[in-house]
Amino acid sequence: MNHSDTHTDPNSTTTAQHKIGSGFGATSTADEVLRGIDLTGKLALVTGGYSGLGLETTRALVKAGAHVVVPARRPDTARENLAGLDGVETDELDLGDLESVRAFADRFLASGRTIDLVIDSAGIMACPETRVGPGWEAQFATNHLGHFALVNRLWPAIEPGGARIVSVSSRAHLLSGMRWDDVQWQKSYDKWEAYGQAKTANVLFAVHLDRLARDRGVRAFALHPGGILTPLQRHMAKAEMVERGWIDEDGNALNPEGFKTPEQGAATQVWAATSPQLAGMGGVYLEDCDIAEPVTDGDQRTGVEAWATDPEQAARLWELSAELTGVNAFPAQA
């Protein structure tokens, strides 16, 4: 593959938001994208790494030789789900509780280890209006602010010169940009638009983190894993999923809707974290194991919206997140 200098220079300021022709696609699996990649000696941290896509991600990384740390809101469930997998450790972490984030980060930093790969895979979707912390909307707080605080607190352990930080977003970012006049949904609450804003925040986080971290050789990516039926749908009624055409009346996935298997769904985040094809790149949104194209049509169901990759909005969100969480590993740069 032939890339321009903006793609291959590790000190590049931008990576083009266009496909690179990776050779992988929507049906590629996590094991397939890891074929030939040896992660022996690497430490990966995977939030939500014990359920759904996160579990498949953990399995694939362990198979490739990585040691995986899985912080979990339900550590007993995590241990049960991960039983039999060597090279995995669990710890307690509730992303909706900043004190829990601080405590986990402190415990990890005290171990003196460094982190090569971070995959922020945990999240909640379309939940009833819920408030956490000082009254924050739960989807924004858990999916974005918790991961923001986690990565910033763990920054001293992030391995310079090669570490990658992967923010798992969603096609749902197309539903809403940042609602700057009401980020916490105090005026009126729409569970899907709130999810959309949280997923836009996941992309903007990667955009600005990449700008701040790349001079240390640390790169960040965001991605849409694909549509997969996992426990992420736990807040949705069966009737709602039937109405959306996701499942039939018996609860079976309707394949024409393009659902991936968990093994396929985990592929893009594993590719983002490990692929040599992305060397020297960062700050872009991925889907189907490739860099996504920008959205050009309002009805488009693929690609990334400009509001999610706008560097000015990314910087604004970083500043707001640092103010809300009281954490910022880059105070002089942000």
C-alpha positions as CSV (number, residue, x, y, z in Angstrom):
1,M,0.0,0.0,0.0
2,N,1.2,3.5,-0.8
3,H,0.3,6.2,1.6
4,S,1.0,9.9,1.4
5,D,3.4,11.4,4.0
6,T,0.4,12.6,6.0
7,H,-0.3,8.9,6.6
8,T,3.1,7.5,7.3
9,D,5.0,10.2,9.2
10,P,4.6,9.4,12.9
11,N,4.8,13.2,13.6
12,S,2.1,13.9,11.0
13,T,-0.5,16.5,12.1
14,T,-3.4,14.9,10.2
15,T,-4.6,11.6,8.9
16,A,-7.0,11.7,6.0
17,Q,-10.5,10.6,6.9
18,H,-10.6,8.2,3.9
19,K,-10.4,4.5,3.3
20,I,-6.9,3.0,2.9
21,G,-8.0,-0.3,1.4
22,S,-7.1,-2.5,4.4
23,G,-8.2,-5.7,2.7
24,F,-10.5,-6.4,5.6
25,G,-14.2,-5.7,5.8
26,A,-17.5,-6.1,7.6
27,T,-17.3,-9.9,7.9
28,S,-13.7,-10.0,9.1
29,T,-13.2,-11.4,12.6
30,A,-11.0,-10.3,15.4
31,D,-8.9,-13.4,15.0
32,E,-8.4,-12.7,11.3
33,V,-7.2,-9.2,11.8
34,L,-4.8,-10.4,14.4
35,R,-3.3,-13.2,12.3
36,G,0.5,-12.9,12.2
37,I,0.5,-10.2,15.0
38,D,2.3,-11.3,18.2
39,L,1.3,-9.3,21.3
40,T,3.5,-11.2,23.7
41,G,4.7,-8.9,26.4
42,K,2.0,-6.3,25.7
43,L,-0.5,-5.1,28.3
44,A,-4.0,-4.2,27.1
45,L,-6.7,-2.6,29.2
46,V,-10.3,-3.3,27.9
47,T,-13.2,-1.7,29.7
48,G,-16.3,-3.8,29.4
49,G,-13.9,-6.6,28.4
50,Y,-16.1,-9.3,30.0
51,S,-19.4,-8.9,28.0
52,G,-20.5,-8.7,24.4
53,L,-17.9,-7.2,22.1
54,G,-15.5,-6.6,24.9
55,L,-15.4,-10.3,25.8
56,E,-14.6,-11.2,22.2
57,T,-12.0,-8.5,22.2
58,T,-10.4,-9.9,25.4
59,R,-10.4,-13.4,24.0
60,A,-8.7,-12.4,20.7
61,L,-6.0,-10.3,22.4
62,V,-5.2,-13.1,24.9
63,K,-5.0,-15.5,22.0
64,A,-2.5,-13.2,20.3
65,G,-0.3,-13.2,23.5
66,A,-1.4,-10.0,25.3
67,H,-2.0,-9.7,29.0
68,V,-5.4,-8.1,29.4
69,V,-6.7,-6.1,32.4
70,V,-10.5,-6.0,32.5
71,P,-11.8,-3.4,34.9
72,A,-15.5,-4.1,35.6
73,R,-18.5,-2.6,37.3
74,R,-19.5,-6.2,38.2
75,P,-16.1,-7.9,39.0
76,D,-17.7,-11.2,40.1
77,T,-19.5,-11.5,36.8
78,A,-16.3,-10.5,35.0
79,R,-14.4,-13.3,36.7
80,E,-17.1,-15.8,35.9
81,N,-17.3,-14.8,32.2
82,L,-13.5,-14.8,31.8
83,A,-12.9,-18.1,33.6
84,G,-10.5,-20.3,31.7
85,L,-8.8,-17.5,29.9
86,D,-5.2,-17.3,30.9
87,G,-3.4,-13.9,30.9
88,V,-6.5,-11.9,32.2
89,E,-7.0,-10.0,35.4
90,T,-10.0,-8.2,36.7
91,D,-10.5,-5.2,39.0
92,E,-13.4,-3.0,40.0
93,L,-14.4,0.1,38.1
94,D,-17.6,2.0,37.7
95,L,-17.3,4.5,34.9
96,G,-20.3,6.4,36.2
97,D,-18.5,7.1,39.5
98,L,-15.4,9.3,39.3
99,E,-14.2,8.2,42.7
100,S,-14.2,4.6,41.5
101,V,-12.2,5.7,38.4
102,R,-9.7,7.4,40.6
103,A,-9.3,4.4,42.9
104,F,-8.8,2.0,40.0
105,A,-6.3,4.2,38.3
106,D,-4.4,4.6,41.6
107,R,-4.3,0.9,42.1
108,F,-3.0,0.3,38.6
109,L,-0.4,3.1,38.7
110,A,0.9,1.6,42.0
111,S,1.7,-1.6,40.2
112,G,4.4,0.2,38.2
113,R,3.3,-1.4,34.9
114,T,2.9,0.3,31.6
115,I,0.0,0.0,29.1
116,D,0.4,-0.6,25.4
117,L,-3.3,-0.7,24.3
118,V,-6.4,0.9,25.8
119,I,-9.8,-0.1,24.4
120,D,-12.7,1.9,25.8
121,S,-15.4,-0.6,25.0
122,A,-17.8,-0.3,28.0
123,G,-21.0,1.6,27.6
124,I,-24.7,2.0,28.2
125,M,-27.3,2.6,25.5
126,A,-30.8,4.2,25.3
127,C,-31.4,3.9,29.0
128,P,-34.3,5.7,30.8
129,E,-33.3,9.1,32.0
130,T,-30.7,8.5,34.8
131,R,-28.6,10.9,36.7
132,V,-25.1,10.1,38.1
133,G,-22.5,12.0,40.1
134,P,-23.5,15.7,40.4
135,G,-26.6,15.2,38.3
136,W,-24.9,14.3,35.0
137,E,-26.9,12.5,32.3
138,A,-25.8,8.8,32.6
139,Q,-24.9,8.0,29.0
140,F,-22.7,11.1,28.6
141,A,-21.2,10.5,32.0
142,T,-20.5,6.8,31.6
143,N,-19.7,6.5,28.0
144,H,-17.6,9.7,27.7
145,L,-16.7,11.4,31.0
146,G,-15.8,8.1,32.8
147,H,-13.4,7.1,30.0
148,F,-12.0,10.6,29.7
149,A,-11.1,10.6,33.4
150,L,-9.8,7.0,33.2
151,V,-7.4,7.7,30.3
152,N,-6.2,11.0,31.8
153,R,-5.5,9.4,35.2
154,L,-3.7,6.5,33.6
155,W,-1.7,8.7,31.3
156,P,1.6,8.2,33.4
157,A,1.4,4.5,32.6
158,I,0.6,4.9,28.8
159,E,3.7,3.6,27.0
160,P,5.2,6.3,24.8
161,G,6.3,5.5,21.3
162,G,3.6,3.1,20.2
163,A,0.7,2.9,22.6
164,R,-2.8,3.2,21.1
165,I,-6.0,4.4,22.7
166,V,-9.2,3.2,21.1
167,S,-12.6,4.8,21.7
168,V,-15.5,2.6,20.8
169,S,-18.2,4.9,19.3
170,S,-21.1,4.0,17.1
171,R,-23.0,4.8,14.0
172,A,-25.5,6.3,16.5
173,H,-23.2,9.4,16.5
174,L,-25.2,10.3,13.4
175,L,-28.2,10.9,15.6
176,S,-26.8,13.9,17.4
177,G,-23.9,16.2,17.6
178,M,-22.9,17.9,20.9
179,R,-25.8,19.8,22.4
180,W,-23.7,22.6,23.8
181,D,-26.7,24.5,25.2
182,D,-27.8,21.4,27.2
183,V,-25.1,18.8,27.4
184,Q,-26.7,17.1,30.4
185,W,-30.2,17.0,28.9
186,Q,-31.8,19.1,31.7
187,K,-34.5,20.6,29.4
188,S,-35.9,17.5,27.8
189,Y,-34.5,14.0,27.5
190,D,-34.5,11.7,24.4
191,K,-32.8,8.4,25.1
192,W,-31.6,7.9,21.5
193,E,-30.4,11.5,20.9
194,A,-28.6,11.4,24.3
195,Y,-26.9,8.1,23.2
196,G,-26.0,9.8,19.9
197,Q,-24.4,12.7,21.7
198,A,-22.4,10.4,23.9
199,K,-21.1,8.5,20.9
200,T,-20.2,11.8,19.1
201,A,-18.3,12.6,22.3
202,N,-16.4,9.3,22.0
203,V,-15.2,10.4,18.5
204,L,-14.3,13.9,19.5
205,F,-12.3,12.5,22.5
206,A,-10.1,10.5,20.2
207,V,-9.7,13.4,17.8
208,H,-8.3,15.7,20.5
209,L,-6.4,13.1,22.4
210,D,-4.6,12.1,19.3
211,R,-3.6,15.8,18.8
212,L,-2.3,16.0,22.4
213,A,-0.6,12.6,22.6
214,R,1.0,12.1,19.1
215,D,4.2,13.9,20.0
216,R,4.9,11.0,22.4
217,G,4.1,8.5,19.7
218,V,0.7,7.6,21.3
219,R,-2.2,7.6,18.8
220,A,-5.9,7.5,19.3
221,F,-8.8,6.2,17.1
222,A,-12.6,6.0,17.3
223,L,-14.8,3.5,15.6
224,H,-18.2,2.0,14.9
225,P,-18.0,-1.8,15.6
226,G,-21.1,-2.6,13.6
227,G,-24.6,-3.6,14.7
228,I,-24.4,-6.6,17.0
229,L,-27.0,-8.0,19.5
230,T,-25.3,-7.9,22.8
231,P,-26.2,-7.1,26.5
232,L,-25.9,-3.4,25.4
233,Q,-29.5,-3.7,24.4
234,R,-30.6,-4.5,28.0
235,H,-32.5,-1.2,28.4
236,M,-34.6,-1.9,25.3
237,A,-38.0,-3.7,25.4
238,K,-38.4,-6.7,23.1
239,A,-41.3,-4.9,21.4
240,E,-39.0,-1.9,20.6
241,M,-36.4,-4.2,19.0
242,V,-39.0,-6.0,17.0
243,E,-40.4,-2.7,15.8
244,R,-36.9,-1.6,14.7
245,G,-36.6,-4.8,12.7
246,W,-33.6,-6.0,14.8
247,I,-35.3,-9.3,16.0
248,D,-38.3,-11.3,15.2
249,E,-41.1,-12.2,17.7
250,D,-39.1,-15.2,18.9
251,G,-36.1,-13.0,19.7
252,N,-34.0,-14.1,16.8
253,A,-31.7,-11.6,15.0
254,L,-32.9,-10.6,11.5
255,N,-29.9,-11.0,9.4
256,P,-31.1,-8.7,6.6
257,E,-30.6,-5.9,9.0
258,G,-26.9,-6.5,8.8
259,F,-26.1,-7.6,12.3
260,K,-22.5,-8.9,12.8
261,T,-21.5,-11.7,15.1
262,P,-19.6,-10.7,18.2
263,E,-16.4,-12.0,16.6
264,Q,-17.0,-9.7,13.6
265,G,-18.1,-6.9,15.8
266,A,-14.8,-7.0,17.8
267,A,-12.7,-6.9,14.7
268,T,-12.5,-3.2,14.1
269,Q,-11.5,-2.3,17.7
270,V,-8.8,-5.0,17.7
271,W,-7.6,-3.8,14.2
272,A,-7.5,-0.2,15.5
273,A,-5.5,-1.2,18.5
274,T,-2.9,-3.4,16.8
275,S,-2.8,-3.1,13.0
276,P,0.6,-2.1,11.4
277,Q,-1.5,-0.7,8.6
278,L,-2.4,2.2,10.9
279,A,1.2,3.0,11.9
280,G,1.7,6.8,11.9
281,M,-2.0,7.5,11.7
282,G,-4.5,8.6,14.3
283,G,-7.4,10.9,15.2
284,V,-9.8,9.2,12.7
285,Y,-13.0,7.2,12.8
286,L,-13.0,3.7,11.6
287,E,-15.7,1.1,10.5
288,D,-15.5,-2.3,9.0
289,C,-11.8,-2.6,9.6
290,D,-10.9,0.5,7.6
291,I,-10.9,4.3,7.9
292,A,-14.4,5.5,7.3
293,E,-15.4,8.0,4.7
294,P,-17.0,11.3,5.7
295,V,-20.8,11.5,5.5
296,T,-21.9,13.2,2.3
297,D,-25.6,12.5,2.3
298,G,-28.0,13.3,5.2
299,D,-29.6,9.9,4.8
300,Q,-26.3,8.0,4.8
301,R,-26.1,5.1,7.2
302,T,-22.3,4.7,7.1
303,G,-19.4,7.1,7.5
304,V,-18.7,9.8,10.0
305,E,-20.4,13.2,10.5
306,A,-18.3,16.3,10.3
307,W,-19.6,17.3,13.8
308,A,-17.8,14.3,15.3
309,T,-14.4,15.0,13.7
310,D,-14.4,18.9,14.0
311,P,-11.1,19.8,15.8
312,E,-12.6,22.9,17.3
313,Q,-15.5,21.0,18.9
314,A,-13.0,18.3,20.0
315,A,-10.9,20.9,21.8
316,R,-14.1,22.4,23.3
317,L,-15.3,19.1,24.6
318,W,-11.8,18.3,26.1
319,E,-11.9,21.6,28.0
320,L,-15.5,21.0,29.3
321,S,-14.6,17.4,30.3
322,A,-11.5,18.5,32.2
323,E,-13.6,21.1,34.0
324,L,-16.3,18.6,34.9
325,T,-14.0,15.8,36.0
326,G,-11.2,17.8,37.5
327,V,-8.7,15.7,35.5
328,N,-6.4,16.8,32.7
329,A,-3.1,15.1,31.8
330,F,-2.3,17.8,29.3
331,P,-3.0,21.1,31.1
332,A,-0.4,23.1,29.2
333,Q,-1.4,21.8,25.8
334,A,-5.2,21.5,25.9
